Amino acid sequence: MTDQPTSAKAVIRTAAMDDLPQIQAIYAHYVTGGVATFEIDPPDLAEMTRRFETLTGGGYPYIVAEAGGAVGGYAYAGPYRARRAYRHTVEDSVYVSPGHVGLGLGRRLLEEIIRRCAEAGFRQMVAAISDDQSAASIHLHARCGFEHVGVLKSAGYKMGRWIDNTLMQRPLGEGDRAEPSR
C-alpha cells in the first residue's frame, strides 16, 4: 500500500520565494486546463514573483500547504478593488495541486486565509468563483461561512464558451457591525 498524502499531514505555513516554482506550476495547470481562472496564458515565474511580492509587500497573507515535501496547494488574499473605500475588503484565491484534490487541503487553506485576514483587520472577504459548474469551490466557500451574493452572467470567455462568475461573501471579525480599525 502506498502512503497517500492527507490533509492532516500537510503543514500550512507562510509562502516563501522558494515555493514560487511549484505555485507557478499549480496555477499554470488551472490556467491551461480549465476555467477556474479567467487568465488565458499562464504567467511565467517572473510574473508570479512580481505578484507575490506585491501582495506580501502590501500586507496580504499568502500561504502554502506543504505535503510530503511539496507544495500541495496555496492560497492568498488580495485587494478586492483598488479604490480606497474597498481597503477593508479582500478577495481570496485557493488552488490545490491536482494530486492533492479531495484531501481537505482547500478547506484548511481557506480557513487559514480567513483567520489571517481577520487578524489583520480586514472586514469582508469576497470569493469570485469562475463557472457555475465549480460546485466544489462553491461548496467549500459555503462550508467556510460564505453566502451566495450574486452571479455575473457570461463575465468571461474561455475555452470556446461564455463563463459565469459566482460571487460569495463573508464577514471577517466584526464585519460591518463596527467602524474599521485600520
C-alpha positions as a printed NumPy array, in Angstrom:
array([[  0.   ,   0.   ,   0.   ],
       [  1.368,   3.41 ,  -0.92 ],
       [  1.339,   6.242,   1.561],
       [ -1.219,   8.701,   0.17 ],
       [ -0.875,  12.368,   1.141],
       [ -3.536,  13.59 ,   3.535],
       [ -4.659,  16.961,   4.739],
       [ -3.687,  16.076,   8.303],
       [ -0.067,  15.516,   7.253],
       [  0.16 ,  18.863,   5.468],
       [  1.744,  21.845,   7.172],
       [  0.089,  25.194,   6.489],
       [  2.715,  27.944,   6.523],
       [  3.537,  31.332,   5.087],
       [  4.67 ,  31.01 ,   1.484],
       [  8.307,  31.684,   0.659],
       [ 10.084,  32.68 ,  -2.541],
       [ 11.374,  29.103,  -2.863],
       [  7.756,  27.911,  -3.192],
       [  7.057,  30.017,  -6.268],
       [  8.153,  27.492,  -8.934],
       [  5.674,  24.953,  -7.517],
       [  2.989,  27.615,  -7.084],
       [  3.526,  28.701, -10.693],
       [  3.178,  25.086, -11.885],
       [ -0.065,  24.571,  -9.931],
       [ -1.523,  27.8  , -11.28 ],
       [ -0.435,  27.005, -14.86 ],
       [ -2.423,  23.757, -14.605],
       [ -5.595,  25.714, -13.821],
       [ -4.932,  28.382, -16.464],
       [ -4.462,  25.862, -19.284],
       [ -6.716,  23.056, -18.092],
       [ -9.953,  24.731, -17.142],
       [-11.85 ,  27.844, -16.249],
       [-11.027,  28.238, -12.545],
       [ -9.251,  31.413, -13.602],
       [-10.012,  33.769, -16.446],
       [ -6.342,  34.038, -17.411],
       [ -5.667,  32.622, -20.854],
       [ -1.873,  32.261, -20.747],
       [ -0.034,  31.02 , -17.665],
       [  2.164,  33.708, -16.115],
       [  5.854,  32.869, -16.008],
       [  7.883,  32.665, -12.802],
       [  8.984,  36.304, -13.044],
       [  5.356,  37.466, -13.179],
       [  4.331,  35.146, -10.326],
       [  7.232,  36.556,  -8.304],
       [  6.086,  40.116,  -9.014],
       [  2.537,  39.272,  -7.916],
       [  3.791,  37.531,  -4.764],
       [  5.969,  40.499,  -3.811],
       [  3.141,  42.966,  -4.454],
       [  0.687,  41.06 ,  -2.253],
       [  3.039,  40.241,   0.591],
       [  4.546,  43.74 ,   0.467],
       [  1.021,  45.132,   0.792],
       [  0.366,  43.169,   3.97 ],
       [ -1.821,  40.471,   2.433],
       [ -1.42 ,  36.841,   3.546],
       [ -0.002,  34.26 ,   1.137],
       [  0.251,  30.663,   2.369],
       [  1.035,  27.144,   1.208],
       [  0.102,  23.65 ,   2.291],
       [  3.279,  21.614,   2.294],
       [  2.616,  17.891,   1.991],
       [  5.341,  15.304,   1.577],
       [  7.96 ,  17.977,   0.921],
       [  5.962,  19.515,  -1.921],
       [  3.502,  22.376,  -2.206],
       [  0.123,  20.631,  -2.259],
       [ -1.779,  23.87 ,  -2.575],
       [ -1.651,  27.571,  -1.922],
       [ -3.924,  30.447,  -1.055],
       [ -3.727,  34.176,  -0.737],
       [ -5.883,  37.216,  -0.229],
       [ -5.553,  40.41 ,  -2.175],
       [ -7.414,  43.649,  -2.625],
       [-10.975,  43.273,  -3.852],
       [-10.803,  46.578,  -5.739],
       [ -8.179,  49.32 ,  -5.975],
       [-10.25 ,  52.283,  -4.774],
       [ -9.583,  53.338,  -1.184],
       [-13.101,  52.691,   0.132],
       [-12.593,  48.975,  -0.634],
       [ -9.441,  48.713,   1.538],
       [-11.246,  46.671,   4.223],
       [-12.411,  44.036,   1.731],
       [-10.232,  41.248,   0.347],
       [-10.718,  38.589,  -2.298],
       [ -9.465,  35.073,  -1.67 ],
       [ -7.798,  32.659,  -4.083],
       [ -7.252,  28.969,  -3.327],
       [ -5.573,  26.451,  -5.639],
       [ -4.824,  22.808,  -4.832],
       [ -2.438,  20.738,  -6.934],
       [ -4.145,  18.008,  -8.971],
       [ -2.516,  15.269,  -6.884],
       [ -3.926,  16.703,  -3.656],
       [ -7.522,  17.471,  -4.665],
       [-10.15 ,  15.95 ,  -2.388],
       [ -7.895,  15.624,   0.658],
       [ -9.159,  18.635,   2.581],
       [ -6.277,  20.979,   1.765],
       [ -8.549,  23.553,   0.165],
       [-10.602,  23.872,   3.32 ],
       [ -7.561,  24.138,   5.56 ],
       [ -6.037,  26.777,   3.296],
       [ -9.251,  28.805,   3.107],
       [ -9.811,  28.633,   6.873],
       [ -6.274,  29.873,   7.484],
       [ -6.581,  32.733,   4.987],
       [ -9.842,  33.759,   6.67 ],
       [ -8.157,  33.686,  10.088],
       [ -5.138,  35.691,   8.949],
       [ -7.256,  38.302,   7.192],
       [ -9.479,  38.754,  10.241],
       [ -6.388,  39.157,  12.448],
       [ -5.032,  41.756,  10.021],
       [ -8.188,  43.825,  10.475],
       [ -9.911,  43.185,   7.16 ],
       [-13.716,  43.148,   7.48 ],
       [-15.127,  41.407,   4.394],
       [-13.928,  38.596,   2.14 ],
       [-15.229,  38.05 ,  -1.37 ],
       [-14.898,  34.934,  -3.493],
       [-15.273,  35.276,  -7.258],
       [-15.748,  31.707,  -8.44 ],
       [-15.431,  31.145, -12.164],
       [-18.059,  28.945, -13.739],
       [-21.344,  27.897, -12.251],
       [-20.127,  24.306, -12.644],
       [-17.489,  24.805,  -9.917],
       [-19.686,  23.072,  -7.356],
       [-16.72 ,  22.002,  -5.216],
       [-15.43 ,  25.56 ,  -4.804],
       [-18.905,  26.909,  -4.117],
       [-19.485,  24.164,  -1.533],
       [-16.086,  24.816,   0.086],
       [-16.8  ,  28.515,   0.462],
       [-20.3  ,  27.841,   1.829],
       [-18.821,  25.474,   4.434],
       [-16.468,  28.269,   5.462],
       [-19.257,  30.773,   6.084],
       [-19.621,  32.443,   2.698],
       [-23.049,  33.35 ,   1.353],
       [-24.039,  33.479,  -2.286],
       [-24.464,  37.154,  -3.22 ],
       [-24.79 ,  37.064,  -6.982],
       [-23.798,  35.824, -10.391],
       [-22.181,  37.821, -13.153],
       [-23.594,  36.152, -16.254],
       [-21.201,  35.481, -19.137],
       [-18.466,  37.541, -17.459],
       [-15.633,  35.822, -19.303],
       [-14.994,  33.881, -22.486],
       [-12.541,  30.995, -22.371],
       [-12.191,  27.574, -23.943],
       [-14.856,  28.32 , -26.523],
       [-17.636,  29.3  , -24.162],
       [-19.042,  32.069, -22.012],
       [-18.425,  31.63 , -18.292],
       [-20.399,  32.953, -15.36 ],
       [-18.743,  34.296, -12.224],
       [-20.394,  33.345,  -8.917],
       [-19.877,  35.877,  -6.138],
       [-19.819,  34.818,  -2.495],
       [-19.025,  36.886,   0.584],
       [-18.452,  36.531,   4.312],
       [-17.718,  38.965,   7.112],
       [-14.364,  38.92 ,   8.891],
       [-14.039,  39.772,  12.565],
       [-16.698,  42.351,  13.42 ],
       [-17.62 ,  42.725,   9.764],
       [-19.82 ,  45.762,   9.319],
       [-21.03 ,  45.856,  12.951],
       [-18.403,  48.454,  13.874],
       [-16.125,  51.09 ,  12.357],
       [-12.943,  49.631,  10.836],
       [ -9.763,  49.946,  12.867],
       [ -7.271,  50.034,  10.019]])
